[in-house]
Amino acid sequence: MAVGTSIKLKAISQSDGPALHQMIVREKERLSKSLHWPRFINSFEDTARFCANSEKSFGNSNAIYIAEFNGELAGVISFNHLDFSNGIGDLGYWLASDHEKEGIVSNSIKALVQAYAAAREIRRFIIKCAARNRQSRAVAERLGFQFEGTLRQAEKIGDEYLDQRIYARIV
Ligand SMILES: CC(C)(COP(=O)(O)OP(=O)(O)OC[C@H]1O[C@@H](n2cnc3c(N)ncnc32)[C@H](O)[C@@H]1OP(=O)(O)O)[C@@H](O)C(=O)NCCC(=O)NCCS
């Protein structure tokens, strides 16, 4: 899926494993401050398994996309959970540090919302993020997602249980 001229989203596949793993290793320390899973990536097999499982389940219970910026791997943008019976999609995202501030996540999510809503599959789009994650909150707010409330201690990052803000957009 093309998002403007520079950004491309493609369904994740096993062939993304090596490049994605290199990026995760490079960004592990930084990503571990705002996401729980990076600390559990210890070998290439961990990333390879994630890619293989995500390729298999793509479009069923979830949909993980690789984001490219001018042909270069930039990050991952995903429906972490797709609930077709209720029309709900739960979004997630992370970028390599050198691809922040280029509008990649905001523009990609805008395009995904349009595409999944147009297919009449999904109508309630959710972004959940730690209350302290200002950059992630800014993505939701920039895209007109409505703040619905704070879920107390709903997210574990490392040893901390963090309050989580829930935002949603109904299309
Ligand atoms: C959360 C995260 C993805 C946000 O990245 P980001 O670069 O701020 O978000 P976007 O890709 O939407 O880019 C928006 C920024 O690019 C700027 N920008 C530049 N060109 C733009 C364009 N064409 N369109 C929109 N924004 C543009 C915006 O002004 C904004 O910068 P600002 O916040 O200083 O105003 C990133 O910080 C990250 O990977 N964090 C670690 C992992 C994480 O926390 N994931 C979320 C867990 S809930």
Ligand as a Chemical Component Dictionary entry (heavy atoms), coordinates in Angstrom:
data_LIG
# 
_chem_comp.id                   LIG 
_chem_comp.type                 NON-POLYMER 
_chem_comp.pdbx_formal_charge   0 
_chem_comp.three_letter_code    LIG 
# 
loop_
_chem_comp_atom.comp_id 
_chem_comp_atom.atom_id 
_chem_comp_atom.alt_atom_id 
_chem_comp_atom.type_symbol 
_chem_comp_atom.charge 
_chem_comp_atom.model_Cartn_x 
_chem_comp_atom.model_Cartn_y 
_chem_comp_atom.model_Cartn_z 
_chem_comp_atom.pdbx_ordinal 
LIG C1  C1  C 0 5.692 6.771  18.886 1  
LIG C2  C2  C 0 6.497 7.045  17.634 2  
LIG C3  C3  C 0 6.183 6.009  16.562 3  
LIG C4  C4  C 0 6.105 8.451  17.129 4  
LIG O1  O1  O 0 6.974 8.823  16.082 5  
LIG P1  P1  P 0 6.801 10.259 15.373 6  
LIG O2  O2  O 0 7.883 10.406 14.378 7  
LIG O3  O3  O 0 6.644 11.318 16.418 8  
LIG O4  O4  O 0 5.376 10.142 14.630 9  
LIG P2  P2  P 0 5.051 10.359 13.095 10 
LIG O5  O5  O 0 5.781 9.377  12.251 11 
LIG O6  O6  O 0 3.586 10.385 12.991 12 
LIG O7  O7  O 0 5.661 11.804 12.803 13 
LIG C5  C5  C 0 5.104 12.953 13.396 14 
LIG C6  C6  C 0 6.194 13.994 13.551 15 
LIG O8  O8  O 0 6.766 14.260 12.262 16 
LIG C7  C7  C 0 6.525 15.605 11.890 17 
LIG N1  N1  N 0 6.246 15.570 10.445 18 
LIG C8  C8  C 0 7.170 15.836 9.497  19 
LIG N2  N2  N 0 6.625 15.667 8.275  20 
LIG C9  C9  C 0 5.342 15.286 8.461  21 
LIG C10 C10 C 0 4.281 14.958 7.578  22 
LIG N3  N3  N 0 4.445 14.968 6.249  23 
LIG N4  N4  N 0 3.086 14.582 8.092  24 
LIG C11 C11 C 0 2.897 14.560 9.424  25 
LIG N5  N5  N 0 3.886 14.859 10.320 26 
LIG C12 C12 C 0 5.097 15.229 9.835  27 
LIG C13 C13 C 0 5.377 16.067 12.762 28 
LIG O9  O9  O 0 5.395 17.462 12.962 29 
LIG C14 C14 C 0 5.667 15.324 14.054 30 
LIG O10 O10 O 0 6.704 15.922 14.784 31 
LIG P3  P3  P 0 6.381 16.701 16.183 32 
LIG O11 O11 O 0 5.784 15.692 17.120 33 
LIG O12 O12 O 0 7.718 17.214 16.609 34 
LIG O13 O13 O 0 5.387 17.762 15.800 35 
LIG C15 C15 C 0 8.031 7.010  17.893 36 
LIG O14 O14 O 0 8.359 8.013  18.830 37 
LIG C16 C16 C 0 8.526 5.666  18.433 38 
LIG O15 O15 O 0 8.836 4.759  17.660 39 
LIG N6  N6  N 0 8.637 5.543  19.799 40 
LIG C17 C17 C 0 9.100 4.318  20.431 41 
LIG C18 C18 C 0 8.071 3.189  20.320 42 
LIG C19 C19 C 0 6.715 3.609  20.866 43 
LIG O16 O16 O 0 6.608 4.331  21.841 44 
LIG N7  N7  N 0 5.647 3.103  20.195 45 
LIG C20 C20 C 0 4.267 3.414  20.590 46 
LIG C21 C21 C 0 3.833 2.568  21.727 47 
LIG S1  S1  S 0 2.160 2.945  22.209 48 
# 
loop_
_chem_comp_bond.comp_id 
_chem_comp_bond.atom_id_1 
_chem_comp_bond.atom_id_2 
_chem_comp_bond.value_order 
_chem_comp_bond.pdbx_ordinal 
LIG C1  C2  SING 1  
LIG C2  C3  SING 2  
LIG C2  C4  SING 3  
LIG C2  C15 SING 4  
LIG C4  O1  SING 5  
LIG O1  P1  SING 6  
LIG P1  O2  DOUB 7  
LIG P1  O3  SING 8  
LIG P1  O4  SING 9  
LIG O4  P2  SING 10 
LIG P2  O5  DOUB 11 
LIG P2  O6  SING 12 
LIG P2  O7  SING 13 
LIG O7  C5  SING 14 
LIG C5  C6  SING 15 
LIG C6  O8  SING 16 
LIG C6  C14 SING 17 
LIG O8  C7  SING 18 
LIG C7  N1  SING 19 
LIG C7  C13 SING 20 
LIG N1  C8  SING 21 
LIG N1  C12 SING 22 
LIG C8  N2  DOUB 23 
LIG N2  C9  SING 24 
LIG C9  C10 SING 25 
LIG C9  C12 DOUB 26 
LIG C10 N3  SING 27 
LIG C10 N4  DOUB 28 
LIG N4  C11 SING 29 
LIG C11 N5  DOUB 30 
LIG N5  C12 SING 31 
LIG C13 O9  SING 32 
LIG C13 C14 SING 33 
LIG C14 O10 SING 34 
LIG O10 P3  SING 35 
LIG P3  O11 DOUB 36 
LIG P3  O12 SING 37 
LIG P3  O13 SING 38 
LIG C15 O14 SING 39 
LIG C15 C16 SING 40 
LIG C16 O15 DOUB 41 
LIG C16 N6  SING 42 
LIG N6  C17 SING 43 
LIG C17 C18 SING 44 
LIG C18 C19 SING 45 
LIG C19 O16 DOUB 46 
LIG C19 N7  SING 47 
LIG N7  C20 SING 48 
LIG C20 C21 SING 49 
LIG C21 S1  SING 50 
# 
